């Protein structure tokens, strides 16, 4: 696209880029506050949030994002940004401003247009809480995702900051704003799958398709197909120069402004692309500037990717160290800021038919990220990581008079429901750990719960160690018997052999009778036979097994062995254990 620049022109443009990117009077240069409200409003802009009341400059640091729940007074991060999902009346807004201010929060977000009266103005003025409005058409889920991406959280266990030319390394939002200032056009930075990694301000000046892309953090599928059909993506990734896109080529009513895109490369590897919404083709000078910017963006994208990988590996190592116990657990817990009573949750999946090993690993990574976000929303001091194929979460537990398992149970059930994992996801909850040393035992408990859930003994997808204590003991006894090569004892062993030889269902008959507490009609219904047929089979059980069912000790021994068999599979009406 366009003509090439002369050497002198290129030198001028590159110098101008460096001036823009690295500190000459353009917003987002130098080392910015990592989590100030001003930064959030600059990065997210009016695409999502509008200032309603208060001074953004007064909030120099945001400690996290929390969702307001009128029925749950969970602790808030320091200087939290609170999302009031269902608060609309002015009186309710005023009361909530006061309430969250007392708990240390700094920002309240309500759905626009906000209902404002003197009570609200007085509460904001008195508390210093900043009131923002979420733009119509934007969802709370989109806002939460964008905020968690935009807020530059402190890396675990890392002190100090690294920068590339004055911009914090990997800070793609700062880069996007600098390139936007250079081109005088809104810019997005996207990965190979056209997922939005960062975007500049002024996105609301573009057409609806760009707003949809920013809100969803992904180019809509219909646009991707259209770009692919006209060969835009192939041309983009083959060219080292910017590619111009005329909106008429797409024939979409919501694509109004032309686009200029360039591939972002690191050597032969394509990291992604950068897109500018323009009103006309770039001048030769700005086109060359776009090319040079792409090289600088590549450095930040590499650092962004490397930093995310390093932080994820570090967090995984710290969580694994805490859960294994030992001398390093206390230091790892300190770096994770785990300083109070907590409980371990283990998230696993049942096997999905037709899913490859790579697909299963990708699914686990997706669940791990979602689980970590879900727990952090429930409690800012939580930690989660994928360890040895299981996603473990450590959730701090506030002391209280109510059932302490109620909150982790609700969080686990809500997570499976919201992520659509209710059919395949399993979450085990260990005992409440009073200190860091007890977290290793809580993890072992959670693993036992998951094992019971996998065996389908309980028929549940979420359970605590208290819920499945008996089934867990049976599994452990079964392991012990297998390790010592102890066979099943009479009479169960003889009845199993007889069923196998003669094709009868004597073991299933005995099992049904014991489960029904001797109620023949109920047991017959379970096996779907006539009560007289069941009585005859039970008589054969007594004869062949030489059982005295009037003896409670005999009944207990038989039920105990059948329960052990249950741990491996339940007897069916055909006598087969599956």
C-alpha positions in Angstrom: 0.0 0.0 0.0 1.3 3.4 -0.9 4.7 4.5 -2.0 7.9 4.0 -0.1 9.6 6.9 1.7 13.0 8.4 1.1 15.8 7.7 3.5 15.6 11.2 5.0 11.8 10.9 5.3 12.2 7.6 7.1 14.7 9.0 9.5 12.4 11.9 10.3 9.4 9.6 10.8 11.3 7.2 13.0 12.6 10.0 15.1 9.0 11.3 15.4 7.8 7.8 16.4 10.4 7.5 19.1 9.4 11.0 20.4 5.8 10.0 20.5 6.4 6.6 22.0 9.1 7.5 24.5 8.1 10.7 26.2 7.5 14.0 24.4 4.2 15.3 25.7 1.9 12.5 24.5 -0.3 10.8 27.0 0.8 7.3 28.2 4.5 8.0 28.0 7.0 7.2 30.6 6.1 4.9 33.5 2.4 5.3 34.1 0.5 4.4 37.3 -0.1 0.7 37.1 -3.7 0.8 38.3 -4.9 4.4 38.5 -8.5 5.3 37.6 -7.1 7.9 35.2 -5.3 5.1 33.3 -8.5 3.0 33.2 -10.5 5.8 31.7 -7.8 6.6 29.2 -7.5 3.0 28.1 -11.2 2.0 28.2 -12.4 5.4 27.3 -16.0 6.4 26.6 -16.5 3.1 24.6 -17.5 1.6 27.9 -17.3 4.1 30.8 -18.5 7.7 31.4 -17.6 9.8 34.3 -20.8 10.7 36.3 -19.5 12.3 39.5 -16.3 12.7 41.4 -12.6 13.3 40.5 -10.7 10.5 38.8 -7.4 12.1 39.7 -8.1 11.4 43.4 -7.9 7.6 42.8 -4.2 6.9 42.2 -4.4 3.2 42.6 -7.2 0.6 42.1 -6.6 -2.6 44.1 -9.1 -4.8 42.1 -12.6 -5.3 40.7 -15.5 -6.6 42.8 -19.1 -7.2 41.9 -21.7 -5.9 44.4 -23.8 -8.6 46.0 -26.4 -7.3 48.5 -26.5 -10.7 50.2 -22.8 -11.2 50.6 -20.4 -8.9 52.5 -17.2 -10.5 51.2 -14.1 -8.4 51.8 -13.2 -5.9 49.0 -9.7 -5.2 47.7 -8.2 -1.9 48.9 -9.5 1.0 46.7 -11.7 -1.5 44.8 -13.8 -0.7 41.7 -17.2 -2.0 42.6 -19.7 -3.0 39.8 -23.3 -2.4 40.9 -25.0 -4.7 38.4 -28.6 -4.2 39.5 -28.6 -0.8 41.3 -30.5 1.9 39.5 -32.5 4.0 41.9 -30.9 7.2 43.2 -31.5 6.4 46.8 -29.9 2.9 46.4 -26.9 4.4 44.6 -26.4 7.0 47.5 -26.6 4.2 50.1 -24.2 2.0 48.2 -21.7 4.8 47.8 -21.6 5.3 51.5 -21.5 1.5 52.2 -18.6 0.8 49.9 -16.7 3.8 51.1 -16.8 2.5 54.6 -15.3 -0.8 53.3 -12.4 1.0 51.6 -13.7 1.0 48.0 -12.9 4.0 45.7 -15.0 3.6 42.6 -18.7 2.7 41.9 -19.9 1.7 38.4 -23.7 1.7 37.7 -25.6 1.3 34.4 -26.0 4.5 32.4 -27.9 6.7 32.4 -27.4 6.9 36.2 -30.2 8.3 38.4 -28.7 11.2 40.2 -30.1 13.5 42.9 -28.8 15.6 45.8 -28.4 12.5 48.0 -26.1 10.9 45.4 -24.1 14.2 44.9 -23.8 14.6 48.7 -22.6 11.0 49.2 -20.0 11.3 46.4 -18.8 14.6 47.8 -18.6 13.3 51.4 -16.9 10.0 50.7 -14.7 10.8 47.7 -16.0 7.8 45.8 -16.0 8.3 42.0 -19.2 7.3 40.2 -19.0 6.0 36.7 -21.7 4.9 34.2 -21.5 1.8 32.1 -22.5 2.6 28.5 -25.7 1.3 27.1 -25.2 -1.8 24.9 -22.1 -2.9 26.9 -22.4 -6.0 29.2 -21.1 -6.3 32.7 -19.2 -9.4 31.6 -17.4 -7.4 28.9 -16.6 -4.6 31.4 -15.2 -7.1 33.9 -13.0 -8.8 31.3 -11.7 -5.4 30.0 -11.0 -4.1 33.5 -9.0 -7.2 34.5 -7.0 -6.9 31.4 -6.4 -3.1 31.7 -5.5 -3.0 35.3 -1.8 -3.7 35.4 -1.7 -6.0 38.4 1.5 -6.4 40.3 3.4 -9.5 39.1 3.7 -12.2 41.8 7.0 -12.2 43.5 8.5 -9.7 41.2 9.8 -6.3 42.3 10.8 -3.3 40.2 9.7 -2.7 36.6 11.2 -3.2 33.2 10.7 -0.8 30.4 11.3 -0.5 26.6 12.2 3.0 25.8 10.3 4.5 28.8 7.1 2.5 28.4 6.6 -0.4 30.8 7.5 -3.5 28.9 4.5 -5.3 27.5 2.2 -2.4 28.1 0.3 -2.7 24.9 -2.3 -0.2 25.9 0.3 2.5 26.2 1.8 1.5 22.8 -1.7 1.6 21.2 -2.3 5.1 22.5 1.1 6.3 21.3 0.6 4.9 17.8 -2.9 6.4 17.7 -1.5 9.8 18.5 1.0 9.4 15.7 -1.6 8.4 13.1 -4.4 10.5 14.5 -6.6 7.4 14.3 -8.0 4.9 16.8 -5.8 1.7 16.9 -6.2 -1.9 18.0 -3.5 -4.5 18.5 -4.6 -8.0 17.8 -3.2 -11.5 18.0 -3.1 -14.1 15.1 -6.7 -15.1 15.9 -7.8 -11.5 15.7 -8.4 -11.3 19.5 -7.9 -7.7 20.8 -4.9 -7.5 23.1 -5.1 -3.7 23.5 -6.7 -0.7 22.0 -6.3 3.1 22.0 -8.8 5.7 23.1 -11.3 7.3 20.7 -12.8 4.0 19.7 -16.3 5.5 20.0 -15.4 7.8 17.0 -15.3 4.8 14.7 -18.2 2.7 13.3 -20.3 0.2 15.2 -18.2 -2.8 14.0 -15.1 -1.4 15.8 -17.1 -0.8 19.0 -18.4 -4.4 18.8 -14.8 -5.6 18.3 -13.5 -3.7 21.3 -16.4 -4.7 23.6 -16.1 -8.4 22.7 -12.3 -8.3 22.6 -12.5 -10.2 19.4 -13.2 -9.4 15.7 -16.7 -10.7 15.1 -16.8 -14.1 13.3 -18.8 -12.6 10.4 -16.1 -10.0 9.7 -13.4 -12.6 10.0 -15.1 -14.8 7.3 -15.6 -11.7 5.1 -11.9 -10.7 5.4 -10.9 -14.2 4.6 -13.2 -14.4 1.6 -11.8 -11.3 0.0 -8.2 -12.4 0.7 -7.5 -9.6 3.1 -5.9 -11.8 5.8 -3.7 -13.7 3.3 -2.5 -10.4 1.9 -1.9 -8.9 5.4 0.2 -11.8 6.6 2.2 -12.1 3.3 3.1 -8.4 3.1 5.6 -6.4 5.1 3.8 -3.2 4.3 0.4 -1.8 5.5 -2.7 -3.1 3.7 -5.6 -0.8 2.9 -9.2 -2.0 3.3 -12.0 -0.3 1.5 -15.2 -0.8 3.6 -17.2 -1.3 0.3 -15.4 -4.6 -0.1 -17.1 -6.0 3.0 -20.6 -4.8 2.2 -21.5 -4.5 5.9 -23.7 -1.5 7.0 -21.8 -1.2 10.3 -18.3 -1.0 8.6 -18.2 2.6 7.6 -14.5 3.8 7.9 -11.6 2.3 5.9 -9.0 0.3 7.8 -5.2 0.1 7.5 -3.6 -3.0 8.9 -0.1 -4.3 9.2 1.3 -7.6 10.4 3.4 -7.6 13.5 6.4 -9.9 13.2 9.3 -11.2 15.2 11.6 -12.6 12.6 9.6 -15.1 10.6 7.0 -15.5 13.3 3.8 -13.5 12.9 2.7 -12.3 16.3 -0.5 -10.6 15.3 -1.5 -7.4 13.6 -2.2 -3.7 14.2 -5.3 -2.0 12.8 -6.0 1.7 12.4 -9.5 3.1 11.5 -8.8 5.9 9.1 -10.8 8.3 6.9 -8.5 8.1 3.9 -5.3 6.2 2.9 -2.2 7.1 4.9 0.3 9.5 3.5 3.7 8.1 2.6 5.2 9.5 5.8 2.5 8.1 8.1 2.6 4.8 6.2 6.3 4.4 7.0 5.7 5.4 10.5 3.1 2.6 10.8 5.7 0.2 9.5 8.3 1.3 12.1 5.7 1.3 14.8 5.0 -2.4 14.0 8.6 -3.3 14.8 8.3 -1.6 18.2 4.9 -3.2 18.9 6.6 -6.6 18.2 9.0 -6.0 21.0 6.2 -5.2 23.5 4.1 -8.2 22.3 7.1 -10.5 22.9 7.6 -9.1 26.3 3.8 -9.2 27.0 3.8 -12.9 26.0 6.9 -13.8 27.9 5.8 -11.9 31.0 2.5 -13.7 31.0 4.2 -17.1 30.6 6.7 -16.3 33.4 4.0 -15.1 35.8 1.8 -18.1 35.1 4.6 -20.5 35.7 5.7 -18.7 38.8 2.2 -18.7 40.2 1.8 -22.4 39.4 5.1 -23.2 41.2 4.0 -21.2 44.2 0.6 -22.8 44.4 2.1 -26.3 44.0 4.6 -25.6 46.8 1.9 -24.5 49.1 -0.2 -27.5 48.4 2.6 -30.0 48.8 3.6 -28.6 52.2 7.1 -28.8 53.6 9.7 -26.1 54.4 9.0 -23.9 51.4 5.2 -23.7 51.8 5.2 -20.8 54.2 7.4 -18.6 52.0 5.3 -19.5 48.9 2.1 -18.7 50.8 3.6 -15.3 51.8 4.4 -14.5 48.2 0.8 -15.4 47.2 -0.4 -13.3 50.2 -2.2 -16.2 51.8 -2.3 -15.2 55.4 -5.5 -16.6 56.8 -7.7 -19.6 57.1 -8.5 -21.1 53.7 -9.9 -24.1 51.9 -8.6 -26.0 48.8 -10.9 -26.6 45.9 -9.9 -29.2 43.2 -11.4 -28.8 39.7 -11.2 -31.8 37.4 -13.1 -33.0 34.3 -14.5 -36.3 33.2 -13.1 -37.5 29.9 -14.8 -36.0 26.8 -15.2 -38.4 23.9 -13.3 -37.6 20.8 -11.2 -34.9 22.5 -7.5 -35.1 21.7 -4.8 -34.8 24.3 -4.0 -31.3 23.0 -7.6 -30.4 23.1 -8.0 -31.7 26.6 -4.9 -29.6 27.7 -6.3 -26.5 26.0 -9.7 -27.1 27.8 -7.9 -27.4 31.1 -6.0 -24.1 30.5 -9.3 -22.4 29.7 -10.9 -23.7 32.8 -7.9 -22.8 34.9 -8.1 -19.2 33.7 -11.8 -19.0 34.3 -11.6 -20.6 37.7 -8.8 -18.2 38.8 -10.9 -15.2 37.7 -14.0 -16.6 39.4 -12.2 -17.1 42.7 -10.5 -13.7 42.6 -13.9 -12.1 42.1 -15.2 -14.0 45.2 -12.1 -13.1 47.3 -9.2 -10.9 46.3 -6.8 -13.0 48.3 -7.4 -16.3 46.5 -5.0 -18.2 44.3 -5.5 -20.8 41.6 -3.3 -22.8 39.2 -3.2 -25.9 37.0 -1.1 -28.5 38.7 -0.6 -32.0 37.4 -3.8 -31.9 35.3 -6.0 -30.6 38.1 -7.0 -27.0 38.7 -6.5 -26.1 42.4 -7.9 -23.1 44.0 -7.1 -21.7 47.5 -10.0 -19.7 48.8 -9.6 -17.7 52.1 -12.4 -18.3 54.6 -13.7 -15.6 56.8 -14.6 -16.7 60.3 -18.3 -16.6 61.0 -21.1 -18.4 62.9 -22.7 -19.9 59.7 -21.7 -23.0 57.9 -18.2 -22.3 56.6 -18.6 -24.6 53.6 -21.7 -22.7 52.4 -19.7 -20.1 50.5 -17.2 -22.4 48.7 -20.0 -24.7 47.8 -22.0 -21.9 46.3 -18.9 -20.6 44.4 -18.2 -24.0 43.0 -21.7 -24.7 41.9 -22.1 -21.2 40.3 -18.8 -21.7 38.4 -19.9 -25.0 36.9 -23.3 -23.5 35.9 -21.9 -20.4 34.4 -19.1 -22.1 32.4 -21.4 -24.8 31.1 -19.2 -27.4 32.8 -21.9 -28.9 34.9 -21.9 -32.2 32.8 -18.2 -32.8 32.8 -16.7 -30.6 35.6 -16.1 -32.0 39.1 -15.1 -29.9 42.1 -13.9 -31.3 45.4 -13.7 -29.2 48.5 -11.2 -30.1 51.3 -11.3 -29.4 55.0 -10.9 -25.8 56.3 -7.2 -25.2 56.9 -6.5 -23.1 60.0 -3.0 -22.3 58.8 -0.6 -22.7 55.8 0.7 -26.1 57.1 -2.8 -27.5 57.0 -3.4 -26.6 53.3 -1.6 -29.7 52.2 -4.1 -31.9 54.0 -7.0 -29.8 52.6 -5.6 -30.5 49.1 -5.4 -34.3 49.8 -9.1 -34.1 51.0 -10.1 -32.3 47.8 -8.3 -35.0 45.7 -10.2 -37.7 47.6 -13.5 -35.9 46.9 -12.8 -35.6 43.2 -12.0 -39.4 43.1 -15.3 -40.2 44.7 -17.1 -37.8 42.3 -15.4 -39.6 39.4 -16.5 -43.0 40.6 -20.1 -41.6 40.6 -20.8 -43.1 44.0 -22.3 -39.8 45.2 -24.0 -38.8 41.9 -22.9 -35.2 42.5 -20.6 -32.8 40.7 -19.6 -30.7 43.8 -19.0 -32.0 47.3 -17.1 -31.4 50.5 -14.9 -34.0 52.3 -17.7 -34.2 54.9 -20.2 -35.1 52.3 -18.3 -38.2 50.9 -16.3 -39.2 54.0 -17.7 -42.8 54.0 -17.2 -43.3 50.3 -13.7 -42.0 50.5 -12.9 -44.5 53.2 -14.2 -47.3 51.1 -12.0 -46.3 48.2 -9.0 -46.2 50.5 -9.9 -49.7 51.9 -10.2 -50.9 48.3 -6.7 -49.6 47.5 -5.3 -51.3 50.6 -6.9 -54.6 49.7 -5.6 -54.3 46.1 -2.1 -53.5 47.4 -2.1 -56.5 49.7 -3.8 -58.7 47.0 -6.6 -59.6 49.3 -9.5 -61.3 47.4 -13.2 -60.9 48.1 -14.4 -63.2 50.9 -17.3 -65.6 51.0 -20.2 -65.4 50.5 -19.8 -62.6 47.9 -16.9 -64.3 46.1 -19.0 -67.5 45.7 -22.1 -65.6 44.5 -20.1 -63.7 41.9 -18.6 -66.9 40.6 -22.0 -68.5 40.4 -23.4 -65.5 38.5 -20.5 -65.6 36.1 -20.9 -69.3 35.4 -24.7 -69.6 35.2 -25.7 -66.1 34.0 -27.8 -65.4 37.1 -28.2 -62.1 39.0 -27.8 -63.3 42.6 -25.4 -60.6 43.7 -27.6 -57.9 42.2 -30.5 -59.4 44.1 -28.7 -59.4 47.4 -27.5 -55.9 46.8 -31.0 -54.6 46.1 -32.5 -56.3 49.1 -29.8 -54.9 51.5 -30.2 -51.4 50.0 -34.0 -51.6 50.5 -33.6 -52.6 54.1 -35.3 -56.0 53.4 -38.3 -54.5 51.6 -39.0 -57.1 48.9 -41.4 -54.9 47.0 -39.0 -52.0 46.8 -36.1 -54.2 45.9 -38.1 -56.0 43.2 -39.1 -52.6 41.7 -35.4 -51.6 41.5 -34.6 -54.8 39.5 -37.9 -54.5 37.5 -39.2 -58.0 38.4 -42.3 -59.4 40.2 -42.0 -59.6 44.0 -42.5 -63.4 43.8 -39.6 -63.7 41.3 -37.5 -61.6 43.6 -38.3 -63.8 46.6 -37.3 -66.9 44.6 -34.0 -65.3 43.7 -33.4 -64.3 47.3 -34.0 -67.9 48.4 -31.4 -69.0 45.9 -29.0 -66.4 47.3 -29.5 -67.9 50.8 -29.0 -71.4 49.6 -26.0 -71.0 47.3 -24.2 -68.4 49.5 -25.1 -70.3 52.7 -26.2 -66.9 54.2 -28.1 -66.3 57.4 -29.7 -63.0 56.6 -31.2 -62.8 60.0 -27.7 -62.3 61.4 -26.8 -58.5 61.5 -23.1 -59.4 61.4 -23.6 -61.4 58.2 -25.6 -58.6 56.6 -23.0 -56.0 57.6 -20.2 -58.2 56.1 -22.1 -58.7 52.8 -23.0 -55.0 52.5 -19.4 -54.0 53.3 -18.0 -56.1 50.5 -20.7 -54.9 48.1 -19.8 -51.3 48.9 -16.2 -52.1 48.1 -17.4 -53.4 44.8 -19.5 -50.3 44.3 -16.3 -48.2 44.4 -15.3 -49.9 41.1 -18.8 -50.1 39.6 -22.4 -50.8 40.5 -24.0 -54.2 39.9 -26.7 -54.0 37.2 -29.7 -56.2 36.7 -27.6 -58.4 34.4 -25.1 -59.0 37.2 -22.4 -57.2 35.4 -20.3 -54.6 37.3 -19.7 -51.6 35.1 
